Amino acid sequence: MAGINPDLVRENLAAAGAAPSDDDECPIKEVELTVPKTDDPTMPVLTFRMWVLGITSCVILSFVNQFYWYRTEPLSISSIAAQVATVPLGHLMARTITTRVFFKGQWCEFTMNPGPFNIKEHVLITIFANSGAGSVYATHILSAVKLFYKKQLAFLPAFIVMLTTQVLGFGWAGLFRRFLVEPAEMWWPSNLVQVSIFRSLHEQEKRPKGGTTLNQFFMIVLICSFSYYIFPGYFLQILTSVSWICWINKKSILVNQLGSGQNGLGIGSFGLDWSTIASYLGSPLASPWFATANVTVGFCLMMFVVTPTVYWNNIYQAKTFPFYSTELFKSDGSRYNTTAIINSNFQLDKVAYAKEGPLYMSAFFAMSYGLGFATLTATIVHGYIGQDERDIWEIEES
């Protein structure tokens, strides 16, 4: 959203002969100032270069992100990288590919190069890239079966599991379309960032006196962010988490529990790595203040109130285990052997489970699991109550 000039938006709309009216005004000001209301239906969309660049971006990002997902420090390439990288490729294809019309005069007439590379093609390419950028959730299941339980799933059941989890998301989106898609209030801040990038890369602007165009502003930010990130991301990775309180007494368990930014509460610790700063909400620059504040309050309650209370009160023997860990433990603090409680049919062996004893988790891991289940219920309740309030408001207005 940074760099968007409202006056310039209105001038462009007016020049296109579609100046916004009061009836078309969006109730969300960020959307009103960022997303143009005009459309050019003559722009070609389903072009040869769109299919080539879109499918290629989807395949590359899905392979790279899934390949590096298994690292302790996973490397993730977002769709924004493909969004920027495909611009010169699109323009190159528009200049070099033949403009010849195949099967001219027939129903199947087409050309591989219908004209200049346009914003609609670019948007579809980015949608392709975004589809491949995210890791398939069911990969966690298949990886756990193979790595932890030493079992092997055949291709067909593994494919069905992965396909089911992917399609399930589209199904829920369709069921809750009335609540989560259609209302104008349900806007996605991160998408506005991509809209700004699309406009910066495609709109032709006249440079204001003493200022910069959107394209120039984008390049300046790109160069500066890369120059900054190379230090904590490559040269000085210690800047990811500076836990200065741990320097007071490195051997003290209590000091490390309070001050460690990676294995404790992280009190007083700070990070100079942007991926650390933005990890909890994607990007605080894109998210509105109320969303950032809401996540911050929830984090502080869970991290600094609920979890320490559970741990230092030794609820469910919490002090027997590390303060922060994703491992599974026995009651004596040793690691739990999950393969010992699974029989040859890959089912729970109740006799072996009774012998091994119940599972235990660290206080933070248990609270995270509980919060994860709570968010599912909270999302449904929030959407249902919000729709009821919207219906009441519409009735009162009518």
Phi, psi and omega in degrees: 000339179294142178091355181279126179259113182301321180296321179294322178301313182292325178295317179296320178294319179294321179295330179278359179078022181222057179297139184292140176260169180296328181291332182270359186291131181280139180292341178266114186297324180298321178289319181300323184271346186255317187268121177289152182258003182264162178211143176246098183291350181277350180292130175289142185241301184277071184262168179299316182292329178295314180295318182294307182292324181293310180294320179298316179297319180297315182293315183295312182293323179295320180291311184296312182294323178287324181295316182272358179294335183277357178284154175298320174250084187293141175264127181233127178253118184277171180292341179296326177298315177291326179300321180279319186291331184279349180297305178296327178293320178297316178293324178295317179294325179294332182271334189254330183287145182298145178264011182299140178264121180268143179054046184299134179085357180254170183294336182261024181298135177201164176225146181278348182220085184281357180147197181299151176293125187242174187291328181292319175299318182297320179296316180295322177299318179293325176296318175302312182297320180294328178294327180267346185287329182274139179286143178289128186298324182294348176300328176300319182294310182296322179294318180295320180298319184279317188274323186262325182256359176056036178249164182231126175264138177292165185298315186296308178296325178295319179295320180294320178298314181293318180294322180297315181295325179289314181291332180300322178297317177296324179295316178295322178298322178291320180294324183256022181301320181297330185264325190249350184240309187290321180298138181294337181286343182273075180254155184246109185303321183296329179292330178294328177297316180292324176299318178298321179294317178303314181293322180296324184275343186239331183282137177270122182238156170263126184295123178290152182296123181077010181232194180228155174279169179298322179295317179294319178298320179297316181294322178297314179295320180298314181293316181294318181293322177294317180297326180284316187290337184296337180283300178288336182276338185226304187282314185233078183289348176295339180289351178300319179212110179258101182258081187290336179294328179293341179290340182296314179210098185294334185268354182279125179293319181297317179298318179291326177294325181278319191256343183292129179277350181246333182231016181210203182285338178073026179293125179082349180280155179212161180231144177254004177270124183298327178295330175287317182296320186264003187292332186279343183216018181082289176202114178293343177286330181271325184282142177291163186301318184296326178290317178297316180295321180297315179294321180297316179296316178297319178297314181297320179296314182287320187277322187252353180239298187292308184297312176299324178297316178296319185289306187282348170269001176056040177289130184054040177058038185300328182289346178289338186245165177300153180296321183228111179197149177255010179279164173255140188231161168273176182293338180269001178097353178281160181291145182274134179270094185291331181289340183285342184255014178245128180275185184292339178269011180060044177235162181292125176269103186295325178295314179294324179294319178296327178288317181287327181098171182290159178280146174230147177234161175294160183300316182293319181296319179295317179295323179295318178297314180299319179294325179298317177291325181293326182293329179296313178294319182297323180296315180294316180296318180297315179295321181291313180294320179298321179291322177299317178295323180292321178295319179296319180295319180294322179294318180294323180292323181285000000 
